[in-house]
Amino acid sequence: MYNNKIKSKKNRIFFNSFAKYIIIIFVFLSFSKLPHQDNNLDKGLIKLAYYCNSIKYGGVERVISLIINHISKEKIFSQYLITKSDILEGEYFIPKNIKRIGLIKRSGSLFYFIRKKHIDILIYNFYSIREIRQLNQIETTKIIYYDHSSFLYWIYTKHYNFKDTIYNAYKKCKYVISLIPLESNYLFKIWGINSILMNNPTTFEYDYIIPSDLSSKNIIMIGRHYDPIKRFELGIKSMKSILKEIPMCQMNIVSLPSEESEKLIENLNLENNVRFVGFQMNVEIYL
């Protein structure tokens, strides 16, 4: 009963986020006349493109795929998905009517395809300061920057020179979407960034989340082991402290293993308590 209430509330928050997202786009359309220079190809359609590293693995990528699927029901949009990587096996589901462009095997940059396809709106999820500055110079395409707690990365890696970060570029951006309240409501305001909050239902900032008593002794860690910002070593090391208080706990790491992590598990004698279960498209069985 309680779990159903949580699930229902999560769904409401998630689809409210979709609604906010679509409203944002329609606000752009209301206040700006978008150029449709390629009428022979897509007459009367608004060309909406997404740009990210790939459409595989991450939670943000999964959200983008859901947004694409949701907006694909609207007949006024012609959608493109542009990824820095090529088209990969096992990507999140994308409808067949979405035009896919992988840049690695193409002779052209993101800017080349924006011009070639006459993109009206670009939703940009990447963290290149140089690209963001260039995108800010484009007048014929509306850019929505889609950020997910990247401030953690910049504080972690560039604390010695925080001014030389993506946020100086964001200050000149008209529209930045943030997925978490801490970033949008606090940090972005301090830095003078015009952002819109799109609540992420997977963050633990809602009053209906009750901390676990660990009675099932089941711990899960999800992420990409090759991404240093995920700090897998901290999660693994924490098991030494957890086991002192709650013996026989098990940690499942939903990720492909790395040599460093496996060596750390061995050195800490945690082979019976911590295991990698590999990349999973669906993590519900571990939850």
N, C-alpha and C positions, 0 to 999 in steps of 0.2 A: 504494500500500500504506500509506504513512505517512499520507496524507490520509484514507484510510478509517479508520485507527485513531483519528485525531483526531475524525472525524465520529462514530464509534461512541462514543467517550468523552464527547463533547459531549451526545449523545442520552441516555446514561446519567445524566449530571449533570442534564440538563433534566427527565427524567421522575422522577428522585429528588426534584427540587424539587417536582414535582406531588404526589408521595407525601407529602412533608413538609407541603405545603399542606393536603392532605385530612386528614392526621393532626391538624393543628392544629385544624381545624374539628371533628373528632370528639372532640377533647379538650374543647372548649367544650361540646359536647353532653353529654358524660359528667358534667361537673361542674356543670352548670346546667340547670334545667328551663326549657325555652323555651316561651313562651306561644303557643298556637295559637288565636287568637281568631276566626279567619275560616274555621272548619271547613267551611262550606257551599261555599266557593270552592275550597280545596285541602285536602281532608280527609287528615290524616295526613302531609302534606308539610312539610318544613322550608323556610321561605322565605328564600332567600339572594339578596341584592342586591349589585350592584357599582355604585360611583359614581366617575366620572372626567369629565374635560373633554369628551372625545370618544372614539370607538373607531376613529380614523383616524390615519394618519401614523406616530406614534412607536413605538419599540421596546417601551416599557412597555405601550402599548395593544395591541400584537401579543401580548405575553405574556398580558395579561388575556383577549384573545379565545381564546387557546389553552387557558387555564384553564377558561373558560366551556364550551368545546367538550368538554374532558376530563370536567368534573364533570357535564355534561348526560347522560352515560351512566349516572349514578347515579340510580335511580328515587326516592330519598327526598327529592330536592331539587326545589323549584319556584324557578326562577331569574328574576331581573329584572336588566336593565341600564339604569341611570339615568345619563344624560349631561347635563352643563351645556348643551352645544350641542344643537341639534335633530338629528334623524337626517340624516346627510350621505351624499351620493353617494360610492361607492367605499370604504365602511367595510370593516374586516376582517370576515371571515365570522363570522356568528353564527347558530346553529341556529334554525329557525323556531319551536321551542317555547319560546324565550326571550322573555319579555315586555319590549319596548323602550319606554322613556319618555324623551323629549327635553324638557327643562324650558323651553326658550325659548318654545315655542308653547303651553305648558300654564299654566294659572292655578294655580300651586302651587309650593312650594319642595320641596327634598329632604326636609325634616322632615314636610311635609304627606303625601308619598307613603309615608314610613316608617310614619306612623300609619295612613294609609288602607289600605295593603296588609298591615299587621301584620307587618312584616319582622322575622325572627328574628335574622339575621346580616347585617351590612353590611360589605363590603370597600370601604374608602374610599381613593381615590387622588386627592387634591386637596390644595392647600396654603393653605387659609384658616384662619388662627388662630381667627377668630370662630366658624366652623362647627365646628372641632374642639372648642372649649370647650363649645359647645352640645350636640354629640354626646356628650360625656362626662357630660352630665346625664341622658341617656336610660337608664332602668333596664330597659326591656323588650326592648331590642335589643342584641346583642353587636356591638361595633365592632372591626374589624380594620383598623388603619392600615397602608397599603402605601406605603413610601417608597423613592425611588430617588435616592440621592446628592443630595438637595436641600440638604445642608449646603454644597455648592459654591456654590449660588445665594446662600444667606444670608451666607456669608463674603464673597462678591464684592460683594453689594449693601448689606449692613448691618454691615460690619466695625466701623463706628464705634459701633454699639449692638447687639452680638451678643445681649444678653439679651432684646431685644425681637424674638424670632424664634419660629418654629414649635416649637422644642425645649422652650420653657417649657410649651407646651400638651401636648407629647408626654410630659412627665414625669408627667402625671396620667392618661395612657392606660394601659390594662391590656395591650394587645397591639399591638405595632408590628412589622411585617415589613420587613426591610431586604434589599436585593438585593446589597449588596457587603460583603465582610469588613471593610474599613477603617472603614466607618460603624458596622456592628453591633458588631464586636469591640473597637473602640477608642473612637471618638468618643461613641457612645451610652452606653458604660459610664462614661466620664468625666462625662457630663451626667446620669447617673442615670436613663436611659431603659430600660425593660424591653422588649428587642427580641429577635426571632427571626430568624436569618439564613436566607434562601432564596437559595442561590447562583445567580447569573445567569451562564449559560454564555457570554455575550458579553463578559464582563470579561476582562482580560488578566492574571489573577493566578494562573494555573495553570502548573505546571512543564512541561507538555507543549507550551506555546506557544514556538516557536523564532523569534527575531527574524528578519525577512526581510533578505536581503543586497541587496534591490532589483535583482536581476539582470534581472527582467522590466520594470523601470522603470515600474511601474504603481502609482499611489497613489490611494486612494479616500478621500473624506471624505463622511460621511453625517449629515444633520441637517436642522433647519428654519431657514432663513436668517433668518426674522423673530424667532427666539428669541435675545435678546442673550447668554444664558449659553452658547450654542454656540460663540461666539467664532470665527466664520468668518474674520474678518480675520487672526487669528493663523495659521490653517492656510494661507491664501493667501500671507501674507508669508513663511512658512517655506520656500516654494518657491524663493525667491531664494538661500537658503543651500544647499538640497538640490541645486540645479542646478550650483552651483560644484563640488560633489564628484561628482555623478552627472549629467552632461549628458543632455539629451533626455528627462528624466523627464516623465511625463504625470500630471496630477491630474484625476480625474473627481469632480465634486461632485454627489452624488445629492440634489438639492434643486431647488426652483424658484429662479431667480436673483433678486437684489435689485439695485436701481440702485447702492447703495453698493458692493456686492461687485464688480459689473461695472466700475464706475469705478476701483476699487482695482486690478483685474486690468489694466486699460488703463494706469493710471499706472505700474505696475511692469513694463510691457512683457511680460506673461505670457500674452498672447492665444494663443500657440502651445503653451502648456504647461498651461493651466488652463481647464477648461470645465465648465459646468453641464449636466447631462443631464436635469434635471427630476425631479419626484417619480416614484418607481418602487415598485410594490407588491412587486416581486421584484428584489433587487439582485445575485443570483447571477451574472448575465452579466458584471457589472463586477468581481466577485471572481475 
